[in-house]
Amino acid sequence: MTFRQISIKYIDKFSSWDMLPDSPAEVCVMGRSNSGKSSFIRSISGQKKSIHVSSTPGATKKLFYYESPGFSLVDLPGYGYAKIAHSYRDFLSGMIGNYLLNRPNIIKIYVTMDIRREITDEEVQLLDFMETRKIDNRDFSFIFILTKTDKLNQKDYNKRMKYFEFKKNELGIDEIYPVSNLTLKGYEKVMESLLR
């Protein structure tokens, strides 16, 4: 599979949004633990050694900051594990919520999600939370990356895509891209969205 990958350089990890370096444009990546978030970053960059991967799902509680020509990339902690917060609302009101609300230069938010999973209340709360941010005249794209498509046969894949297309319209998701981090299928369109 051939497509244009980006060059990214790991800078540092930070415990708060206000410690991050200034950036003219920022892309952030978030997702449930074990959703393929780190593999997504590896796939768009073609780099493996410089991408942080936690050995314990849900254990990472830092903002990992990378630089790429023209924009920065922030890898947010995975959600879905009780160790991160007592509730998802606590999670949104903590490190991640403060980052999403206060970082003024976010242009794209990528949410990685296992295509076999249903959208839960956590994702719906996140969308509602970010809609509030849009009211504050901060414009950005909210994009779902559906990972692990290689785990499905064609029939089940078609069924899951029908579900996500419905949810896209119902919940106001800007774009959805099904991908395989194993074969890199689907990443041509992801890179088009990232670089435009």
C-alpha positions as CSV (number, residue, x, y, z in Angstrom):
1,M,0.0,0.0,0.0
2,T,1.5,3.3,-1.1
3,F,0.6,6.7,0.3
4,R,2.3,9.8,1.5
5,Q,3.3,9.6,5.1
6,I,4.3,12.5,7.4
7,S,7.6,13.0,9.2
8,I,7.1,13.5,12.9
9,K,9.6,14.1,15.7
10,Y,8.9,13.3,19.3
11,I,9.6,16.4,21.5
12,D,8.5,15.5,25.0
13,K,5.6,14.5,27.3
14,F,3.6,16.9,29.4
15,S,1.2,16.6,32.3
16,S,-0.9,19.7,31.4
17,W,-2.0,21.5,28.3
18,D,-0.5,24.8,29.4
19,M,3.0,23.2,29.4
20,L,2.8,22.4,25.7
21,P,5.0,24.4,23.2
22,D,3.3,27.0,21.1
23,S,2.0,25.7,17.7
24,P,0.3,27.4,14.8
25,A,-1.8,24.3,14.1
26,E,-2.4,21.2,16.1
27,V,-3.8,17.7,15.4
28,C,-4.7,15.5,18.4
29,V,-5.3,11.8,18.5
30,M,-7.5,10.2,21.2
31,G,-9.3,6.9,21.7
32,R,-10.3,4.1,24.0
33,S,-7.4,2.1,25.3
34,N,-6.6,-0.8,22.9
35,S,-8.3,1.0,20.0
36,G,-5.2,1.1,17.9
37,K,-4.2,4.7,18.7
38,S,-0.5,4.2,18.7
39,S,-0.6,2.0,15.6
40,F,-2.5,4.8,13.9
41,I,0.3,7.3,14.6
42,R,2.8,4.7,13.5
43,S,0.9,4.2,10.2
44,I,0.6,7.9,9.3
45,S,4.3,8.5,10.0
46,G,5.9,5.2,9.1
47,Q,7.9,5.4,12.4
48,K,7.9,2.9,15.1
49,K,10.7,3.6,17.5
50,S,9.8,7.2,18.3
51,I,6.1,6.5,19.0
52,H,5.3,6.0,22.7
53,V,3.4,2.8,23.6
54,S,2.3,2.1,27.1
55,S,2.8,-1.5,28.3
56,T,-0.3,-1.3,30.5
57,P,-3.6,-0.2,28.7
58,G,-5.0,3.0,30.2
59,A,-1.8,3.7,32.2
60,T,-0.5,6.6,30.2
61,K,-1.5,9.9,31.8
62,K,0.6,12.3,29.8
63,L,0.2,14.4,26.7
64,F,2.8,13.2,24.1
65,Y,3.9,16.0,21.9
66,Y,5.3,15.6,18.3
67,E,6.2,18.1,15.6
68,S,5.6,17.7,11.9
69,P,6.2,20.2,9.1
70,G,3.2,22.6,9.3
71,F,1.6,21.3,12.5
72,S,2.1,19.6,15.8
73,L,0.5,16.3,16.9
74,V,-0.6,15.5,20.4
75,D,-1.2,12.0,21.5
76,L,-3.8,12.1,24.4
77,P,-4.2,9.4,27.1
78,G,-6.4,6.5,26.2
79,Y,-9.8,6.3,27.9
80,G,-12.1,3.5,29.1
81,Y,-10.2,2.3,32.1
82,A,-11.3,3.2,35.7
83,K,-7.7,4.0,36.7
84,I,-7.9,7.2,34.6
85,A,-10.9,8.7,36.4
86,H,-13.8,7.7,38.5
87,S,-16.1,8.6,35.7
88,Y,-15.8,9.8,32.1
89,R,-17.2,13.2,33.1
90,D,-14.3,13.5,35.6
91,F,-12.0,12.5,32.7
92,L,-13.3,15.2,30.5
93,S,-13.1,17.8,33.3
94,G,-9.5,16.8,34.0
95,M,-6.4,16.8,31.8
96,I,-8.1,16.0,28.5
97,G,-11.0,18.3,29.0
98,N,-8.7,21.2,29.9
99,Y,-6.6,20.5,26.8
100,L,-9.6,20.3,24.5
101,L,-11.2,23.4,25.9
102,N,-8.2,25.6,26.3
103,R,-5.8,24.7,23.5
104,P,-6.7,27.4,20.9
105,N,-5.0,26.0,17.8
106,I,-6.6,22.5,17.4
107,I,-7.6,22.0,13.8
108,K,-8.4,18.2,13.8
109,I,-9.4,15.7,16.4
110,Y,-8.9,12.0,15.4
111,V,-10.7,9.4,17.5
112,T,-9.6,5.9,17.0
113,M,-12.2,3.2,17.5
114,D,-12.3,-0.5,17.0
115,I,-14.8,-1.0,14.2
116,R,-16.3,-4.0,16.0
117,R,-17.4,-1.8,19.0
118,E,-20.6,0.2,19.4
119,I,-20.4,3.9,20.1
120,T,-20.9,4.3,23.8
121,D,-22.1,7.0,26.1
122,E,-18.5,8.0,26.5
123,E,-18.1,8.9,22.8
124,V,-21.5,10.7,22.8
125,Q,-20.4,12.7,25.9
126,L,-17.2,13.6,24.1
127,L,-19.1,14.8,21.0
128,D,-21.4,16.9,23.2
129,F,-18.4,18.3,25.0
130,M,-16.7,19.3,21.8
131,E,-19.9,20.8,20.4
132,T,-19.8,23.2,23.3
133,R,-16.3,24.1,22.2
134,K,-17.5,24.8,18.6
135,I,-20.0,27.2,20.0
136,D,-17.0,29.2,21.3
137,N,-16.1,29.8,17.6
138,R,-13.2,27.4,17.6
139,D,-13.4,25.5,14.3
140,F,-12.0,22.0,13.9
141,S,-12.8,18.7,12.3
142,F,-14.0,15.7,14.4
143,I,-12.9,12.5,12.7
144,F,-13.4,8.9,13.6
145,I,-10.8,6.4,12.5
146,L,-12.3,2.9,12.5
147,T,-9.5,0.5,13.1
148,K,-9.1,-3.3,12.9
149,T,-11.1,-3.7,9.7
150,D,-8.9,-6.7,8.8
151,K,-10.6,-8.6,11.6
152,L,-14.0,-8.6,9.7
153,N,-15.2,-10.5,6.7
154,Q,-16.9,-8.5,4.0
155,K,-20.4,-9.1,5.2
156,D,-19.7,-8.0,8.7
157,Y,-17.6,-5.1,7.5
158,N,-20.6,-3.8,5.4
159,K,-22.9,-4.2,8.4
160,R,-20.5,-2.2,10.6
161,M,-20.0,0.6,8.0
162,K,-23.8,0.9,7.7
163,Y,-24.0,1.4,11.5
164,F,-21.2,4.0,11.6
165,E,-22.7,5.9,8.6
166,F,-25.9,6.1,10.5
167,K,-24.1,7.3,13.6
168,K,-22.1,9.8,11.6
169,N,-25.3,11.6,10.5
170,E,-27.0,11.2,13.9
171,L,-24.2,12.5,16.0
172,G,-22.6,15.0,13.7
173,I,-19.3,13.4,13.2
174,D,-17.4,15.2,10.4
175,E,-15.7,12.2,8.8
176,I,-15.2,8.5,9.3
177,Y,-12.4,6.5,7.8
178,P,-12.1,2.7,8.0
179,V,-8.5,1.5,8.1
180,S,-6.3,-1.5,8.7
181,N,-3.1,-0.9,10.6
182,L,-2.0,-4.3,9.4
183,T,-2.3,-3.8,5.7
184,L,-2.6,0.0,5.7
185,K,-5.7,-0.2,3.6
186,G,-7.8,3.1,3.9
187,Y,-4.9,5.3,4.8
188,E,-4.8,7.1,1.5
189,K,-8.0,9.0,2.4
190,V,-6.8,9.5,6.0
191,M,-3.7,11.2,4.7
192,E,-5.7,13.4,2.3
193,S,-7.8,14.6,5.3
194,L,-4.7,15.2,7.4
195,L,-2.7,17.2,4.9
196,R,-5.5,19.4,3.5
